[in-house]
């Protein structure tokens, strides 16, 4: 059975999983669906979120779970280091991106992408969270030239599809130019955008907008 990836090209987490599938050269089918609470989709994704993945054995949800599953299949290149500690460092920086940058920035997406203005109180709450998140991330990230050193890892794919959204949210909602303060972010994004997999994902995203 060909893997089926459920979701939409506007979802950054969908694009992370799609990039990994492309990088590994795996056959997969895209099933375009929006997040929803319909019973049929809840049977696939219990929270109604995207992405979700259909495998021969059943459905999986949560991006990290899906990427680790794909890695465990042993097809194509693994983007985890072989050393257990170095692998854990990749997983650590992924968690920092998820919890301390993407998650607080997501609270601003209503204003930035959906025309629902954020309150002054919300902005005042979110900005110090993001300041702390960016500071902690930069203590971990090596940028030499990739986040965890000279080898591309899964952390870089997470970074590509979360950091740009977070920086956009900061610029539009908080009038905070993170890219100017942290130029290494844009340098790494530009490097990653040279990869065929990410070119394909971005092109497909534009087709669906």
Secondary structure, DSSP 4 states (H G I P E B T S, - for coil): --EEEEE-TT-HHHHHHHHHHHHTT--EEEEE------HHHHTTSTT--S-EEEETTEEEESHHHHHHHHHHTT-S---S-SSHHHHHHHHHHHHHIIIIIIHHHHTTHHHHHHS-PPPHHHHHHHHHHHHHHHHHHHHH---SSBTTBSS--HHHHHHHHHHHHHHHHHHHHH---HHHH-HHHHHHHHHHTTSHHHHHHHHHHHHH-
